[in-house]
Amino acid sequence: MKHSKSFLGILGFNIRIERHRKGYSQEDLAEHSGLHRTYIGVVERGEKNISIFNCLKISKALGINLYELIRCSEESFHQYNKTSDQPEEAMSNG
């Protein structure tokens, strides 16, 4: 994954993991969240800066707490980037 150490990449990865746990395809998640399937794909790959509102839609569709999704992603982000000299670069998606 190109953005595996960016926050957006980690958040997208965590969304994908939860989607798989739920047994949803990207189409299923899109239908339950009211978002487009291609949008779900770019979010999962960390290619798009997702709004908090869309993140809430996805977390509700997955039956998980938005706070937990963000907290888990933030903790992973900090773990992966402990040795980074420029953490602000790791935050970006480009």
N, C-alpha and C positions, 0 to 999 in steps of 0.2 A: 504494500500500500504506500503510495507516494507520500502521504501526509501522516504517516503512522505516529509521529511524535508531536504533531500539532494538536492543539486542543480540539479542533474541529474533526480531525481524523480519529481521535480517541472517542469523542462523543458519537461519531458515526459508527464506529466499530461497536460501541456499547449498545447502540440502537439495533444494529444487526444481530448481535448476540441475543438480545431480548426478543427480537422478532422471531428468531429461530426457536427459542424456548417456547414461545407461544404457538409455534407451528404455522406461522403466517408466511406467505409469499410476500414479495414487495407489493403485488397487486392487492392482496388481502389487507395489508397495513394501509395502503393508500385509500382503499374503500372505507375502512373503519375510522381513519383519521380525517377524511375529507380532503386529502391532498392528492396530487398526481403521482402516478407510479414512477415517472422519470425523476421527479423531485426527490422521492424517497431514495432512489439510487444515488443521486449526487450528494445527498446528505450523508448517506452511509459511507460513501467514499471520501468524505471530508472536503468535497469540492465546492461547497456552498456554505456561506455563513447563514445558518438557520436563525430565524427570529425566535424569541422566547415564546411567542404565541404559537408558532408551528411546533416548537419543541413540546409545548403543553399538549397540543392535539395528538402528537405521536405518543407521548407518555400515557395519556388517557386511553388511547386505542390499544396500547400494550398492557394496560392495567397495572402500571407502575407509577410510583410517586415521582413527580418532576424533580423534586429536591434530591431524591436518591440518585436519579439518573445524572444530574449535574454534579453532585457530590462525588460520586464514583468516578466520573470522567475527570474532574478536577484533581482528585487524589492520584489517579493514574498519570495525568499530565505532569504533575509535580515529581512523581517517582521517575518517570522517563527522562525528565529534563533537569535533574539535580545537578549535573555537571556542566550544563550548558552555560557558556560565557555570556550569551545574549538571549535570555529567555523571551524577550519580546519577539524575536524572529520565530521562535517555536510556536507562538500564539497565532501567527498568520497562517493563511492557507495558500500561500504562493511563494 
